[in-house]
């Protein structure tokens, strides 16, 4: 039976910020649950209101929208990371891009969940999007045989 190969240190370092992103998602689920309990207890919403996408009152709506954002562009970061690991092309630049992605996601979440400044939210979104662009471009080059 062949011996299992361990993941390279570079691959493990690439995954750390992605698991940090998963931690952010878990925190958002917990926060959304808490916020929904609060609005139900205050009488601002009924449990059935949450069956609709627009059923959240302002306290929980921000969290719900940000949580939905965590399953849009970030999915591509995971795809790129997996492709880079499978092709054994993870570099220090990829690890840095993954950390930029996470830092950008954290800042974007803080802005989206606490303020109505859409222009600022768009600006901080650019931070994590740059990390995503790097990772996806490098993954494309890796799988296309250019590297």
Residue pairs with C-beta under 8 A, 6 or more apart in sequence:
7 15
7 85
8 88
8 90
10 90
10 91
10 92
10 94
10 95
11 84
11 85
11 90
13 90
13 95
14 81
14 84
14 85
14 90
14 94
14 95
14 98
15 81
15 85
16 98
17 95
17 98
17 99
17 101
17 102
18 77
18 78
18 81
18 98
18 102
20 102
21 70
21 74
21 77
21 101
21 102
21 105
24 70
24 102
24 105
24 106
24 109
25 67
25 70
28 63
28 66
28 67
28 70
28 109
29 67
31 63
31 113
32 60
32 63
32 64
32 67
35 59
35 60
35 63
36 45
36 50
36 56
36 60
38 59
38 60
39 45
39 56
39 57
39 59
39 60
40 46
40 47
44 57
44 59
45 55
45 56
45 57
45 60
48 55
49 55
49 56
49 57
50 56
56 64
62 112
62 113
62 114
63 113
65 112
66 108
66 109
66 112
66 113
69 108
69 112
70 105
73 128
73 129
73 132
74 101
74 105
74 128
74 132
76 132
76 135
76 136
77 98
77 101
77 131
77 132
77 135
77 136
79 136
79 139
80 132
80 135
80 136
80 138
80 139
81 94
81 98
81 135
81 139
83 139
83 142
83 143
84 90
84 94
84 135
84 138
84 139
84 142
87 139
87 142
87 143
87 147
89 138
89 139
89 141
89 142
89 147
91 138
93 134
93 138
94 134
94 135
94 138
97 130
97 131
97 132
97 134
97 135
97 138
98 131
98 135
99 131
100 127
100 128
100 130
100 131
100 134
101 128
101 131
101 132
101 135
102 128
102 131
103 127
103 128
104 124
104 125
104 126
104 127
104 128
104 129
104 130
104 131
105 128
107 124
107 127
108 121
108 124
108 125
108 127
108 128
111 117
111 120
111 121
111 124
112 121
115 121
141 147
